[in-house]
């Protein structure tokens, strides 16, 4: 495995930020850390990017311990932070040249790498534009170009699509998928956006600093089974007790609505509406989503 995390633990004072987190990332995979803000994603990201030393446990990237060999790790990773790291008063090419110098690149080697990344990320015609005039999506592409300039084996991305509109987010993911397919780059990202998480090969769900579930998006959804039925009622608590007594399933109460995980949800809707006429204000039916998985595993909403 190109990334291996074992029993990673960290505290901020008395607060336990992550507790015994373990996972592995295969070479060439897109691996996502999914969870709400405050769930521990960014702490794991900071440790993997060598910005922090963990209080306990171990993280290894490309055979190097992130705490014991941070310089070796930095040579093998590219990092795209949630907050912008570009100098907005410089051009795209000037930002990339400065990044190259930080990695010891110069002369023809640096020029070749700049040409490669701006071509790969569709920035060739924007190379002389000041960063401050670029759209959010283009700025994010420049951030990724910076992260890829020194040919890293692993690209770490922290909430990379933050602030992007849906079109720019789709475009960003097109480039991420191309990087994996064409250059074999392993991508480890943090996100709380469900459609992004669905594009990952594997996911680790984090809640209150603990890893609560791991698997491919399809595997995680399969653990729900059947359909998800959403019921709205004037007295959801009373309706929930009646449904449990009548149908022998226990609805979950979420934000004043009832959620029932059940096979053949369309049939259940017909039966429950007929069983309790007038008690149900509205019904909804959908296949399991990653948000449903998170709710089932933690009892809490993702947002």
N, C-alpha and C positions, 0 to 999 in steps of 0.2 A: 504493500500500500504506500502511496506517495505521501499521504498525511495520516498520522496516527495520533489519536488523543486518548490518554488513559487517565481516568479518575481525576480529571482537572478540577481544581477547587480554588476559589479566590474570595476574599472578603474586602469590603470597604468599611474599615472600622469594625463595628459590631454586626454590620449587615452582611449576610452570606449572599454573595452575588451569583456564584455558580457552585454546585455541590456534586462532586463525583461524576462529571460529564465525560463520557467515553464514546468515541466513534472512529471510523476509519474511512478514508476516501481513496478510491481506486484511481490509478493513473488515467487521464483522459476523461474523467467523469465531471459532470456538473452537479455539485453537492450543495444543498441549501440548508441553512439554519433558519427555521420558521418559528415565529413566536411574537407575542405582543411586546410593546416597548416595556423595558424593565424586566424582561424574561431571562436575560443573560446573554443574548446574542452578541452584543457589542463587546462585552467583557471577553468572551471567547475570541472574537475577532482581534481585539487589542493584544491578547496573549500570542495568537498565531502570527501576528504581524510584528512581533518582538517589541511592542511599545510598553508592555507590562510583563513582569515576572510572576508566574502563578504562585499562590501560597502553598499549593500542593498538587501532586500529580505530575504528568509529563506530556509534552506535545513534541512530536518529531515530524519534520518536513524534509523530504528528500534525504533521509538518513541523518539529519542534523537536529539536535535538541535545541528548541527555541530559546531555552533559558541558558544553557551552557555554551551554545555556539551561535549567538545571534547574528554575528557578521556573516557566517556561512549561510544562514537561513536567508538573510536579506539579499544575498547574491542570487538566490534561487526563486524568490517570490517577486511578484508585482503587486502593488497595492492601490486600490481605488477607494478613497475615503468617502464617507457620506458628505462631509463638508468639502467645499472646493479648495483645491491646493494650487490652482493656477495663478500666475501673475497676470492680472487683467490688463496691465499697461504694456505687456509684451505681445508679440505676435505668436501664432501657433508654433511656427518653427523655432522661434527664440525660446519658448517654454520647453520644447523638446530638446533643444541643444543644451540648455542648462541642466536638464535632467540627465542627459547623457554624460555630461562632465562629472556629475555626482557619482556616476557608476564607472568612472575612469575611461570613458569612451572619447575618442577624438579623431580628427582627420577623416580619412576616407571611410574608416569603419563606422564612425558616427553618421556620416552623410548617407551611407548605405542603409543603416538601420532607420534613419529618419524617413528616407524614401519608402522603405518597406512598410513602416507602420502607417504613414499617412495614406499610402496607396490602399492598404488593407482596410482602413477605417474611413475611406472616402473623404479625405481631408486635403488632397493634393491642391485643389483649386482654392483652398482657404488658408494655405500655409502662411501667407503674408498678411492675413487679417489680424487685427488686434483682438485679443480674447474678449475684451469688454463688449464688442459688438456682436458676438456670437449668440445664437439661441441656446437655451438650456440643453437641448439634445446634442448640439455640436460641442458644447463645452464638455459634456460627459464623454463624448468620443475622444476629445483631446486628453482627458484624464486617463482613459483606457490606453491610448497611445503611449502616454508617459509610463504607465505600468508595464507595457509590453516592450519598451525600447531595448532593454538589456537581455531579451530572450528568456524570460523566467519560465520555470517549469510549472509554477502554480500562480494563478491570478486570484487574489483575495479582493472581494468587492463588498463593501458595507453599505447596504441600502442604496445601491447604485442608481436606482431609478427615482429617488426622492426628488420631488419638484418637477418631474417631467410630465407632460401631457400624454394621453394614451397613445397618440401617434408616435411620439418620440420614444416612448417606452417599448413599443413594438419594434421600432428601428434598432434600439439598443440591443434587444434580445436577438434580433437577426444577426448582429455582429458577434454576440457571445457564442451563438450556435456555430457560426462560421469559424470562429477561432478554434473551437473544439474539433470540428470536422477537418479543417484544413491545416492546422498547426499542432494539433494534439495537446493544446494547453488544458491543464486541469483547472477548473474554476470552483472556488468555494465562496459562496455568497450568503449574506444575511438578508432577510426580507420579512415583511409582514403582509405582503401582497399576494393574494391567492393565485392569481393567474400566472404570476412569476414562479411560484412554488411548483405549479403543475408542470412547468417545463424542465424541472430538474430531474436528473436520473435517480437520485436518492435524496431523502429529507431526514433531518433530525428535528423533532418538535421540542422546543424548550419552553418551560413554564416555571416561573419562580426559581430560576437557577438550576433546574433539574431537567434531564433529558427524559421525556415521558414516552416517546415512541420514535421508531426509526424504520424506514423502508422506502420503497418507491412510492410515488403518488398513488398508483393503482393498488399496490398492496395495502397501503394505509386505508384507502377508501373501502376496500373489500372487507375490512374488519367490521365496518358498520353493518353490512349485509342489507339486502332489501332496499326499501325506500325510506325517505324522511317525510313525515306528514306534520305540517304546522297547523295548529288550531288556535283561533282567537275566540274568546268567550268573555261574557260579562263577569263570571265567577270562575276563573281558571282553576283555582284550588279545588272547588267542589266538583267541577267537571273531571279533573284529573283523578280524583278518588273514585268517581263513578266508572270511568274508563278502566281503571285498574281492576275494579270489582267485576265488571262485565266481560272484559276482553283479556284479562290476565296479562296485561302489559303495563309497565309503569312509565307514564309520560314524564319527561323532564320539563321543569318550568324555567323558561328563559325570557327575561324582560317582559313578563306578563303574558307570554304565549306558552302553549304546550307543544312539545316536540315528541313525536312517537316514531321510533325506528322499527319498521315492520315490513315483512315481505308482502307483496301484492298491495301496495299502499292504496291504489285506486279502489280496490274492493273494500278495504278498511274504511275509507272515507264514506262510501255509500252506507255501510253498516252503522258507523258511529253517528252519522247525521240522522238516520232513521231511528236509532236507539234513543237519542236525546233531542227530540224536536224542539226547536226554539232556543236551545242552550248554546248553540255554536253560531258565532257571528260570521266567521270566514274560515276557509280552509286553503291549504297550499300543499303541493306535492313536488318533491324533487329528488333526484338521485343524490347519493352522499357526496359531499364536498370535503375538502381539507378542513374547512371551518367546522363541519360536523364532526370530523375525526378529532380535532383539537378539543371540542366541547365534550365529546365522549371520554377522552383520556384525562381531562383535567377538571371537568365540571364548570369551566369558565369560558367566556367568549374570547375570541382571538383579538377583538378590538378593545 
